[in-house]
Amino acid sequence: MESTLYNLIIIGGGPAGLAAAVDAYDAGERSILILERDTRLGGILNQCIHNGFGLHTFQEELTGPEYAQRFIDQVTERGIAFKLDTMVLSISQAEDGAKEIAAVNEQDGLLLLRAKALVLAMGCRERSRGALNIPGFRPAGIFSAGTAQRLVNIEGYLPGRRVVILGSGDIGLIMARRMTLEGAKVLVCAELMPYSGGLKRNIVQCLDDFNIPLKLSHTVVRIEGKERVEGVVIAQVGPDRKPIPGTEEHYACDTLLLSVGLLPENELTIGLGAEINRITGGPVVNESLETSVPGVFAAGNVLHVHDLVDYVSEEAGLAGECAAAYIQACGENMCAPESDSGQVKITFSGGIRYTVPCSIDPSKIGKWLKIRYRVGDVMTGRKVTLYLDGEPVLTKKRRVMAPGEMEELVLTAKHLEGHPVLTSAEIKIEEDKE
């Protein structure tokens, strides 16, 4: 079966894939194809009908569908090709360096595609009940928060009337408000950790404003009911995250929503052979957002779970630009010539869980580069310092940092002066004693 060649193929037509396509086009690339498994572009934003999107990107407050439409319009105006309802089955690398994709849809049947470069933008999925080991039967009335969001906002169904939410991720917080507005009674939001996993503004706007209690260091220990959820029991947990006997509380309810974490969709990435970061679940990338497989870039929630879609678009735009630059370096060949690697791994300490990118090459950084990181606990009164070759080049004071909100340092060309050959890069979090 004959394969079709594109310079750049983007897997995923959500906010990351759309932004990557637009910026790759604006960087001069014209042979672009977006593959999207849903029946329309926009990804998860199509079911996020609440506002709060676009404040960074468009300097105005938009709903999810409105934000997505801005990028869909840009893709359409540029004439960028896309295929909907198309499932990518596998990705591999040919001997000549080309990336080979097998995909399927109803219209074309089996598709065999080749590309000089790929941008992975498959997004993420929710962690299921099966990963939690909660005792009880498997009655109706247990939903992931994202599934409940789709049922309410797109399908027009109300999943239940009396609701308990396990987990305080942003989707769970938003659904606490949404279910309340639709007439349901949200009894409690229980969070295993001693801090919320969501944005502070969502805790205030979605829980506090509706008098919905948030119980930190609590979890569900039993689900009651066989045919339908009839109640749940929650209990306090200790520092070891195990339930403390005698702290059980019973809630009569018909619905349990799970907002217990998101996992990057990286089965295709793993099949390709790219190195995976064990903390994020996404691929290891350099300053160009290029994975360990040359010519394969990643951005958005497939790389690491973001808290704001504006950051997804910004990151994906960089991936699109870098993919276009890689293709230009390929010339008539299927892959770019290998260059001497000056990659230096970014190390970190003081409570940082991970950084994106994982390594940098100063010679490949333009005017600036955002290094994003996430902490593993709530911290107050700290300073964050970036050291290059042991020399502090950038310090940022942070009054409060929390795992639910991503942090960043902006590395500029000025910071890199005096470090033409970089040997070490480290980010430290220390107490701010000033």
Summary of the structure (lengths in Angstrom):
residues: 434
radius of gyration: 22.8
end to end distance: 67.8
largest distance: 70.5
contacts: 1536
relative contact order: 0.13
helix: 24%
strand: 35%
